[in-house]
Amino acid sequence: MKLQTLTLLASCALFATSCSSSKTYNVLAKSGTETGGTAKFTQNGNEVVMDLEVTNLTPGIHAVHIHEKGDCSAPDATSAGGHWNPGNHDHGKWGSEHFHMGDIGNLEAGTDGKAKLTFKTDKWCLDCVDESKNIIGKGIIIHADKDDFMTQPTGNAGGRVGCIEIK
């Protein structure tokens, strides 16, 4: 009986590990800033969790969006293209009637320039075959200003101060 229980527990642990994947990427400074940090993506089953930690931001609220391309080569990160929007919807707040798949929202940097954001969704996946959900090959942009969730198509979020290539 003990052997069966141990075998069952080991099988469950192996199954849970095999269904989870994690990738971590660095924030690249853009537009003459010293923005830094990391973004960690973990997929567990159908849910993806993004843990974003950003440093050297100006204190205040900053928009965060997933953009079409994982290309941070331009000094101002315009090489990342526009917001990721596979459904061709209007820009808006995540979960509202209309929003881009890349409309993550805002994070707030303290007086020390540090900000954290954890975002969970079943609308993304890591390296899956569904291109309307797959975030591999996309980019994350941290903007200079906050997202107003109304202005089309960008949310009036200002310049691009940080960029992440999701590979």
C-alpha positions as CSV (number, residue, x, y, z in Angstrom):
1,M,0.0,0.0,0.0
2,K,2.8,2.4,0.9
3,L,4.5,1.7,-2.4
4,Q,1.3,2.4,-4.4
5,T,0.9,5.7,-2.5
6,L,4.5,6.7,-3.2
7,T,4.2,5.8,-6.8
8,L,1.0,7.8,-7.1
9,L,2.6,10.9,-5.4
10,A,5.7,10.7,-7.6
11,S,3.5,10.4,-10.7
12,C,1.5,13.5,-9.7
13,A,4.6,15.5,-9.0
14,L,6.1,14.5,-12.4
15,F,2.8,15.4,-14.2
16,A,2.6,18.8,-12.5
17,T,6.2,19.6,-13.4
18,S,5.7,18.5,-17.0
19,C,2.7,20.8,-17.4
20,S,4.5,23.9,-16.2
21,S,7.0,26.0,-18.2
22,S,8.7,29.2,-17.3
23,K,10.8,31.8,-19.2
24,T,12.5,34.9,-17.9
25,Y,13.5,38.0,-20.0
26,N,15.4,41.2,-19.3
27,V,13.9,44.7,-19.7
28,L,16.0,46.7,-22.2
29,A,16.3,50.4,-21.6
30,K,14.9,52.6,-24.4
31,S,14.5,56.3,-25.4
32,G,17.6,57.4,-23.4
33,T,16.4,55.9,-20.1
34,E,18.1,53.5,-17.7
35,T,15.0,51.3,-17.3
36,G,15.8,47.7,-16.3
37,G,14.2,44.7,-14.7
38,T,12.8,41.3,-15.7
39,A,9.6,39.7,-16.9
40,K,9.0,36.1,-15.9
41,F,6.3,34.1,-17.7
42,T,5.0,30.8,-16.3
43,Q,2.5,28.6,-18.0
44,N,0.7,26.1,-15.8
45,G,-2.0,24.3,-17.7
46,N,-4.1,26.8,-19.6
47,E,-3.0,29.8,-17.4
48,V,0.0,32.1,-18.0
49,V,1.3,34.3,-15.2
50,M,3.5,37.3,-16.0
51,D,5.6,38.6,-13.1
52,L,7.1,41.9,-14.2
53,E,9.7,43.8,-12.1
54,V,10.9,47.1,-13.5
55,T,13.6,49.4,-12.1
56,N,14.8,52.9,-12.8
57,L,11.4,54.3,-13.8
58,T,10.3,57.8,-13.1
59,P,7.9,57.7,-10.1
60,G,4.3,57.4,-11.2
61,I,2.0,55.3,-13.4
62,H,3.3,53.6,-16.5
63,A,1.4,51.7,-19.2
64,V,2.4,48.1,-20.1
65,H,1.4,46.6,-23.4
66,I,2.3,43.5,-25.4
67,H,3.3,44.7,-28.9
68,E,3.2,42.8,-32.3
69,K,6.9,42.1,-32.6
70,G,9.6,40.9,-30.2
71,D,12.1,43.4,-31.7
72,C,13.7,46.0,-29.4
73,S,16.4,47.0,-31.9
74,A,15.2,50.6,-32.4
75,P,16.5,53.2,-29.8
76,D,12.9,54.1,-29.1
77,A,11.5,50.6,-29.4
78,T,9.3,51.5,-32.4
79,S,10.6,48.3,-34.0
80,A,8.2,46.4,-31.7
81,G,5.3,47.7,-33.8
82,G,1.8,48.4,-32.4
83,H,-0.2,46.7,-29.8
84,W,-0.8,43.0,-30.3
85,N,-4.3,42.8,-31.5
86,P,-5.2,39.5,-33.2
87,G,-8.9,40.2,-32.8
88,N,-8.7,43.6,-34.5
89,H,-10.6,45.3,-31.6
90,D,-10.4,48.8,-30.3
91,H,-8.0,49.7,-27.5
92,G,-9.4,49.5,-24.0
93,K,-9.1,48.1,-20.5
94,W,-8.4,44.4,-20.2
95,G,-11.6,42.6,-19.7
96,S,-13.9,45.3,-20.9
97,E,-16.1,44.9,-24.0
98,H,-13.3,46.0,-26.4
99,F,-9.6,45.6,-25.8
100,H,-6.4,44.4,-27.5
101,M,-4.8,41.2,-26.3
102,G,-1.8,43.3,-25.5
103,D,-3.7,45.8,-23.3
104,I,-2.2,44.7,-20.0
105,G,-2.8,48.0,-18.1
106,N,-0.7,50.1,-15.8
107,L,1.9,49.7,-13.1
108,E,3.0,52.2,-10.5
109,A,6.6,53.1,-9.8
110,G,7.5,54.3,-6.3
111,T,9.9,57.1,-5.5
112,D,12.7,54.5,-5.7
113,G,11.8,53.9,-9.4
114,K,10.7,50.3,-8.8
115,A,7.5,48.7,-9.9
116,K,5.9,45.3,-9.9
117,L,3.0,43.8,-11.7
118,T,1.6,40.3,-11.7
119,F,-0.9,39.5,-14.4
120,K,-2.7,36.1,-14.9
121,T,-4.7,35.0,-17.9
122,D,-5.9,32.0,-19.9
123,K,-6.0,34.2,-23.0
124,W,-2.2,33.7,-23.6
125,C,0.1,30.7,-24.1
126,L,3.8,30.1,-24.4
127,D,4.8,28.7,-27.7
128,C,1.4,27.1,-28.6
129,V,0.0,26.6,-32.1
130,D,-2.8,29.1,-31.5
131,E,-1.4,32.4,-32.9
132,S,-4.3,34.4,-31.4
133,K,-2.9,33.3,-27.9
134,N,0.8,32.7,-28.4
135,I,3.0,35.5,-26.9
136,I,6.3,34.0,-28.1
137,G,7.7,36.4,-30.7
138,K,6.0,39.4,-29.3
139,G,7.4,42.3,-27.3
140,I,6.4,44.0,-24.1
141,I,6.7,47.8,-23.9
142,I,6.8,49.8,-20.7
143,H,5.6,53.4,-21.6
144,A,6.5,56.7,-20.1
145,D,2.9,57.6,-19.2
146,K,-0.2,55.8,-18.0
147,D,-2.8,54.2,-20.2
148,D,-6.1,56.2,-20.3
149,F,-7.9,53.1,-21.7
150,M,-9.7,55.3,-24.2
151,T,-7.4,57.0,-26.7
152,Q,-7.2,55.0,-29.9
153,P,-5.1,53.0,-30.7
154,T,-2.5,53.5,-27.9
155,G,-4.2,54.7,-24.8
156,N,-2.1,58.0,-24.9
157,A,0.6,56.1,-23.1
158,G,3.6,58.2,-24.3
159,G,7.1,57.1,-25.3
160,R,8.6,53.7,-24.9
161,V,11.1,53.5,-22.0
162,G,11.5,49.8,-21.7
163,C,11.3,46.8,-24.1
164,I,11.2,43.1,-23.6
165,E,11.7,40.5,-26.4
166,I,9.6,37.4,-25.7
167,K,11.5,34.6,-27.3
